[in-house]
């Protein structure tokens, strides 16, 4: 899922999700075009933070 979907599922802002990634709290996969792809595991991690 993309960052907007993750934000909707968790209620966490897109800026906060990017901050969590910057601080190495979550590790999204990246597509060839650079887009971040988040898994259900990332949903659980964001909810835990």
GUSE-687303 format. One record per residue (C-alpha): residue number from 1; residue in one letter; x, y, z. Coordinates in steps of 0.001 Angstrom, whole numbers, plus 500000, padded with zeros to 6 digits. Layout:
BEGIN
+-----+------+--------+--------+--------+
: pos : code :     px :     py :     pz :
+-----+------+--------+--------+--------+
: NUM :    a :      X :      Y :      Z :
...
+-----+------+--------+--------+--------+
***
This chain:
BEGIN
+-----+------+--------+--------+--------+
: pos : code :     px :     py :     pz :
+-----+------+--------+--------+--------+
:   1 :    x : 500000 : 500000 : 500000 :
:   2 :    x : 501096 : 503572 : 499453 :
:   3 :    x : 501747 : 506097 : 502204 :
:   4 :    x : 498281 : 507672 : 501951 :
:   5 :    x : 496614 : 504310 : 502520 :
:   6 :    x : 498867 : 503645 : 505504 :
:   7 :    x : 497959 : 507036 : 506916 :
:   8 :    x : 494231 : 506320 : 506573 :
:   9 :    x : 494527 : 502843 : 508123 :
:  10 :    x : 496518 : 504046 : 511114 :
:  11 :    x : 495288 : 507600 : 511642 :
:  12 :    x : 498902 : 508815 : 511566 :
:  13 :    x : 499895 : 511754 : 509361 :
:  14 :    x : 501996 : 511242 : 506254 :
:  15 :    x : 504665 : 513534 : 507727 :
:  16 :    x : 504849 : 511383 : 510865 :
:  17 :    x : 505157 : 508208 : 508798 :
:  18 :    x : 508061 : 509740 : 506884 :
:  19 :    x : 509631 : 510762 : 510194 :
:  20 :    x : 509318 : 507183 : 511490 :
:  21 :    x : 511087 : 505980 : 508363 :
:  22 :    x : 513817 : 508605 : 508818 :
:  23 :    x : 514353 : 507359 : 512386 :
:  24 :    x : 514456 : 503728 : 511160 :
:  25 :    x : 511286 : 502724 : 513021 :
:  26 :    x : 509734 : 501335 : 509832 :
:  27 :    x : 511343 : 499999 : 506669 :
:  28 :    x : 509104 : 500271 : 503598 :
:  29 :    x : 510125 : 498604 : 500369 :
:  30 :    x : 510841 : 500864 : 497416 :
:  31 :    x : 509763 : 500338 : 493842 :
:  32 :    x : 512060 : 501083 : 490908 :
:  33 :    x : 510435 : 504505 : 490577 :
:  34 :    x : 511234 : 505298 : 494229 :
:  35 :    x : 507696 : 504940 : 495589 :
:  36 :    x : 507437 : 503530 : 499093 :
:  37 :    x : 505317 : 500406 : 499513 :
:  38 :    x : 504125 : 499532 : 503010 :
:  39 :    x : 503061 : 496106 : 504263 :
:  40 :    x : 500589 : 495027 : 506916 :
:  41 :    x : 503611 : 494595 : 509190 :
:  42 :    x : 504320 : 498312 : 508753 :
:  43 :    x : 500698 : 499058 : 509731 :
:  44 :    x : 501243 : 497235 : 513027 :
:  45 :    x : 504562 : 499002 : 513642 :
:  46 :    x : 503063 : 502447 : 513038 :
:  47 :    x : 500157 : 501669 : 515365 :
:  48 :    x : 502636 : 500551 : 518043 :
:  49 :    x : 504593 : 503814 : 517860 :
+-----+------+--------+--------+--------+
***
